[in-house]
Amino acid sequence: MYEIRPESLKSFIEDTNIKLPRFQRKQTWDDKKNFQLCISLFKEYPLGVSILNVEDHSGMKTRWLLDGRQRRNALTKFFQDPENIYVWAKKFIGIKANDQLLDIDDKFWKSINEYLEEDELEEDDGLNEEPQSEDDKEKLSLFKEPEIENYDSSKTGLDLLLHIIKLTHTKAIKHSGFTRPFDFTKHIEKLPYQIIDNGKKVLNSQKLKSFINEYKSYCSNDSLDYKSLASFEDFMEYRFSYDEKTKKNINKQIEQSWEHILERIDILDKITNIYLNSKIGLIEVKNLKSVDSQKIFNIINSEGTKLSAVEILSAKPSWNVKITNPTPPQIESVKNLYNTINVVNSDIVKWDLPATLISRMDSTDFLFKNFSPNSKTDFSKRITLGFKILAGKYQKGVNKDDIDKLGRNKKIQWESEFEQFISDLNTVSKLLLSSDYFKYLKSWKFSIINTLSDAIAINFVLITYEDWVRKGKPIGYDNRVKQLQKNAFSILDQSIYEYVTKGWRGSSDSKISKNISELTYKPDILPPVSKEKWRLLIDEILNSNSIDGNKINQGLMQPILYHFYAISKIQGPDTNYDIEVDHIIPQSIFKSSTLIDKDILVHNIFNLGLLPKDENIGKGNKKLIEITNQWLIDQIEKYESINLLDFRKYSNLNNILDLKELRGDIILNAFDQKRDNILNN
């Protein structure tokens, strides 16, 4: 017999009668998985089901947790210590110690949108997060309260989650943003929430929460308002029994920090309310034998299948309309799709067509990326891209509602129109890749998704396709083909500019929809980003290590770098070689230097180059003077415009200004004259 019932999260994590069986599989949930659960918690999504075996021995009930241990563990950790959400977010979002609050905003909403809309969760390239050194932590411990927006006590959902993350940023040696307002160590020698960590005194957020609960109990017992500044002052004096001089200093500090103190208390209240109001499903089975418990555990953890967003969509009736006369290419691509997931299919339905759209396209490694056949993330991404592109064509939008409407669109002749669309997309791709700029770009194994974003790739495909359609679908040597190629250059050129200047911040789906609708009213030759804007941008990067006042990083430099090589008509290496983004003066030299902003300067575009990388030969972190392989020396001279005679010179950080002058002039000239040559040809 079994019973299914809901239980509040607070009861679930605090129930001391819940025990763990002897057989436990390895803890597999990492920081990213824990954060995903928190997203569900703040979005008020279902939090899954846990299974317990209830044993009754003479009226003493013990509940053995058969499934849900990792879920319960993550929920407990967050409830006991809210700072854990920041630790998990660092991995999921890719927060760095020197990130500004606007950077965190961008990274948060981008990661959330990818997670909620595309279900691409499992692949971790490790590029987003950098370890935080002890020196960084020491510097951060001197920071004042960060300038974040005034606290809005009405914040809920993901806005509240983001606020908690920004509040905690950054986590230094002595304290975090969360514990900082409670730092009374100048006046009180031993705080109850102070611990010794690696030989240093730090403020512990979990113990701070217990201290705040103690304060609230004090107020409750004495019928005081715990949101009153005077109540907190009374409690501090009661708790620490300090003298009048200390009292004066403490009260002054409390008054200065009270808004922040009260904010932390209110957030803890909100978290408690979330745990009280959120439910988790419990399946309770009675007095199972050990063999039954083991079997249930194994069934749950090895034979279950995660329900993805794509699978949910495929279950909708509107997407399960049978394709009566599928073409041979459709049959083959759908067969490959289902072979990938080890599912036998008999008929081809409407859902299968957008699901296989990307696999039917040519040059997907350039337009999108080189999809791995063994990656579940790539599998889901490929399907999602197909649905968005098809929705962009027919619904002129790419969000969830547009995709849902696409399935219900009865005007589409799926039997014939889909094949025509695939043919048209491949025609446009061939026309674009026949132009010099895109040939050079492709020779460097450039990928729009890997270098920019999924949204920009979708936007590029849709806008170039729509531009080709409005020009009458020209082919061959038609002058309109040249216009199409020039427009495609301008579209990617503008996308790169907007990407690095954060013009794609916010809802990318709405931006794509806007771009589609506005194309109708634009001239045959699309207006490009002005030469002056590019010059100002490159000048700021070279001379200030910033873009619009924000510090640069390698991720922002790479799109400009690839663009520079293609504009300059520098042919990439043989396709057998990998490509590496090279630091001409290697990062190791910067790390040991005393240069101001060395961690940013190292990634300036004048210090970056693209190099081919053989299986056993690559520059890596070597100085130029340390290179002895003649093939690699030839590649550096060819692709980084540095003569062998200058290798010693540019192995010395003292000559960085000379390198800036040499490479900076080349880059500026490319974005001036050579870019003009493409636009005016």
C-alpha positions, 0 to 999 in steps of 0.5 A: 500500500502507498499514499501520495500527499503534499508536504511543505518544504520546511517540514520535509527538510526539518523532519528528524524522523526521515532517515537514509537507507544504507544503500546510497548512490554517489552524490551526483548533484553539483552546484549547477544542478543545485541552482537549477532546483533553486530556479524551480523553487523561485519560479514556483515550479513542481519540485519533483516527488520523493519516495519514503518507506514508512516503518512502524515499530511499536508506534515509533515511525521511521521514514526511510528516504528511498529517493530524493536525498540530493534534492532534500540536501540542496533544499536544506543547504539553501535554507540553512545558509542563503549564501549557498545560492551565490556559490551555486550561481557562480558555477551556473551563471559564470560569475567572476570576482571582478564582475560588475552588477550589470555583468551579473544581470546580463549573465543571470538572465542569459543563463535563465533564458537558456535554461528555461527555453532551451533545456540545455543544462548538462554541458559545462565548458568551464570557460565562464568561471575563474578561480578566485585567488587569495589576493583577489579575496583580500582586495574584495574584503576592503570593498564597501557595500556595493552600489545595488539598487534600493531594496524593493520588498515586493520582489518575488520569483526570479527577481528576488533570486537575482537580488540575493545573488547580487546582495552576496556578491562578492564573497571575500575572506572576511565576509560576503555582501550578505554578512557585511552589514553585521560586521561589528568586529571593530567593537566586539571581539567575539561574535557568535557568527564569527568562525576561524577558516584557514586561520582567518576570522570570517563571518559565517552566514549560516551562524548569522542566520541563527543569530538573527533567529535569536534576535527575533525570538528575543523580540517575540518574548518581549513583544518588540517589533523586530523590524525596529532599529531600537529593538535591534540596538536593545538586543545587541546591548542585551546580548553583548553587555558592552560599555557606554563607549562601545554602545555609542559606536555600535549604535552609530554603526547600526544606524548607518547600516540599518537599511541593509540589516533590515533588508537581510532580515526581510530576505530571510523571512521571504525564504522561510515563507517560500519554504512554508508555502511550497509543496513537494510530493511525497509517496509513502509506502508501508513496511517494505522488505529490504529487497523491495526498497532496493528494487524501488531505488534502482528503478527510480535512479536507473530506469527513469527518463527525464522529461525534456521540453522537446518531449513535452512539445512532441506530446501536443496533438497539434504537432502529431499530425501525420505527414502523408507523403514524406520525401526520402530525405525526410524519412532518412533524417527522421530515422537518424533522429530517432536512432539517436535517442534509441526510439523506434518510430513508424510514422513521420509527424509534423513535429519531426520536420522542425526537429530535423531542420538543422540536420538538413541544412548545409554549412551548419558548422559556420551558421551554428556550430559543429554539433556533437552526435553524442552530446545530449545538450547539442541534440536538444539545442539542434531541435530547439533551433529548428523550431525557432527558425521555422517559427521565425519564418511563419510566425515572424517570432521565435518565442514559446508562443510563436512556436505554439502557434506554429503548431496550430497554423493551418495555412502551412502546407507541410507536405511541400512548403517545408522541403522548399524552405530547406532548399531555400535556406541552403541556397542562401547559405551557398550564396553567402559563402561564395563571397570573399568575406564569408570564405575567409571567416569560414576558413578560421572555423568561425561559428556564430553560436560559439563566438556570439550566441544562439540568438544572433545565429537565429537572427542572422539566418532569418534576416538573410533569408527574408532579405533574399526573399524580398529581393525575389530569390536571386541566384547566380551572378545577379546584382541582387546577389551582391546586395544580399552578400553585402547586407549579410556582411552588414548584418553580421558586422552589426551583430558583432558590434552590438554583441560586444557593446551589449546591444543584445541585452534583454529579451533576444526573442523580442529583438529578433521579432523586431528585426524581422518586422522592420526589415520590410521598411528598410532599403535594398542596401541595409545601412551598416554600422558607421565607420566612426562607431567602429573607430571609437570602439577600437580606440577605446579598447586599445587605449582604455581596455574598456567598451562603453566604460566596462572592462574588456575580457577575452570573450568580448575580444574574440568576435572582433578578432575573427571579424578583423581576420576576415576583413583583412582577407587573411586566409585561415589554415588547412581545415585539418588544424584546430584554431587557438586564440593566442596571447602574443605576450603570454598570460604567465608574464602578465600574472607575475608583473606589477602592471595596473589592470594586468588581468584586463590588459592581457586580453586586449585585442592587440595582444591576441591573434589566431593561430593554427594548432597541430596535434602536437604543436601549439604556442600555448603559454610560451614566449615568442623567443621560446618557439623553436619549431619552424612551422610554428614560427612561420605561422606566427609571422604569417598570422600575427604580423610579427617578424622573427627578428622581433620575437625577442622584443615581444617576449618582454612585457616592457615592450607592450606599448610597441606591440600595441602600436604595431598591432593597433595600427593594423587593426584600426586600418582594417576597420577603416579602409578594408572594411570600407572596401567590402561595403563599397565594392 
